[in-house]
């Protein structure tokens, strides 16, 4: 096996050097291997290895949070796109169910007449007030996350934001 390696090494050196220079280079490589075999390297200190691992972990931590932020933003964009597609497809499927019926304009009031005629709609409709404040809170949290103002509690903020979105989605489909 050693002889085969030396033959391969000789062929390689002869491609770039003359025969004499290749023999000299092979001799140098063999001497270097002999020196390395005679002088084994000492094992690194356990404390040194621990320090290196800690430093690597310290440098990788911000990268992980940035990656997690990007994943969360992409997931939210995908979720919004899915909601839009589902709402459009539901509208189209409802229109396709009755193709033989003539088009009839049907109107319905989502907001009761007393609230509509009021001067302050937001304070009269409690569901609207709740959804408006929750949307403002989520908007504030997104702007804080993007600006990096809440770096110390980034994981808690993201978890709290996800929980609020889940709660709002549940309320949205109920109401």
N, C-alpha and C positions, 0 to 999 in steps of 0.2 A: 504494500500500500504506500509506504514511504517512497519507494522507488518510482511508483507511478506519479506521485505528486511532484517529485523532482523532475521527471520527464516532462510533465505538463508545464512546470515552471520554466524549464529550459526552452521549450517550444515558444512560450510566451515572450521570454526575453530575447530570443533570436529573431522574433518578428520586428523588434525595435532596435536591437543592438547587434554588433558584430559577434562572432563566435567567441572571441577572447573576452569581450566585455560581458557577454552573457554568462560565461563561466565565472568571472569575477563577481557578478551580481548574485549568482546562485550561492557562491561561497560566502558572501556577505550575509545573505538571508539565513544560511545555515548557522553562521556564527551568532547572529542575533537570536535565533531560536534557542541555541545552546545557552546563551547568557540569560534569557528569560526563564528557561527551565531551571537554571542554577539559583536564580534569585526570585522566589515566589513573592507575590505582593501580599502585604499584611491585610487582614480583614478590617473593614472600616469600623469605627467605634459605634456602638448602639446609639449613643447620644447624638452623634453626628447624623446618623440616618434619620432619627426622630426629628431633628431640627430641619433637615432637608424636606421631609414629608410635611411638616407643619408649614414651612414656607410655601411649598407648592399648593397646599390646601388653601392657604391665605390668598394666594394669587388667583386660584380657580374660583373662589367663592363669588366675587362680583360677576364673573363671566356666566355662572350658573343662573344668577338672578336676572341678568339681562336676557339670557336665553329663555328663562321662564316667562318674563314679561312679553317677549315676542310671541311665544306660544299662546299666551292668554289673549293677546291682541288679535292674533290670527284666528283663534277659536271663536272669539266674539264676532269677528267679521263674518266668518263662515256661518255662525248661528243666525246673524242678522239676514244674511243672504237666503238661508233656508226658510226663515220666517216669511220673507217677502215672496219667495217662490211658492210656498204653501198657500199663502193668502191669495195670490193671484190664481193659482190652479183651482182652489176651492171656488173662487168667484166664477171662473170659466166653467167648471163642472156643474155648478148650480144653474148657469145659463143654458148649458147643453141638455139638461134633463127635460126641458119642456120646449122643444123646437117648434111644435105645431101651434102653440098658443101665441096669440098676438102680443106684441110688446105693450106692457102696461106700466105706466109710471106710478110706482108705489112710493109713498113718502111716509116716514115715521119719525117721530120726534124722539131723539135719544134723551134729550133734556126735558124735564117736565115744564109745562107752560109757566108756572109760577117762578121757577128758577130762571127761565129764559127772559122773562120780563123784569127780573130783578136787576139792580145796578151792580151787584157784587156776586157773580156766578161762583167764583172760587170758594167763598165762605158759605154759600148755600148748599153746595154739593160736597158732602164729606168724602166720598170716594175720590173725587177729583182733587181735593186738597191732599189726601194721603198719597195718591200717585204723583202729584206734582212735587211734593216735598221729597219723596223717595227718588224721583228722577233727578232733582237738584243735588241731593246727597251723592248719588252715583256719579253725576257729572263732576262734582267737586273732587271726589276721590280719584276719578280718572285724571283730572288735571294735576292733582298732587302726585300721582304715580308717574305721570309723564315728565313732570318737572323735577322729580327726584327729591321733593321736600320731605318725604316721609321714608327715607332710606332705613332708619332704625327699625321700623315696624313693617317693612315691606311685605313679609310673608303673612303677617296677621291681617294687614290691610287687604291683600289679595284674597285671602280666605273669607274675610268678612264681606268683601264685594261679591264673591261668588255666591255666598249664602243669601245676600240680599237679592241678587238676580234670580235665584231659584225661587225665593219667596214671592217676588213680583210676578214671575211667570205663572206661578200657581194662582195668584190673585187675578191675573189678567184673564186666564182661561175660565175662572169661576164667574167673574163679573161680566 
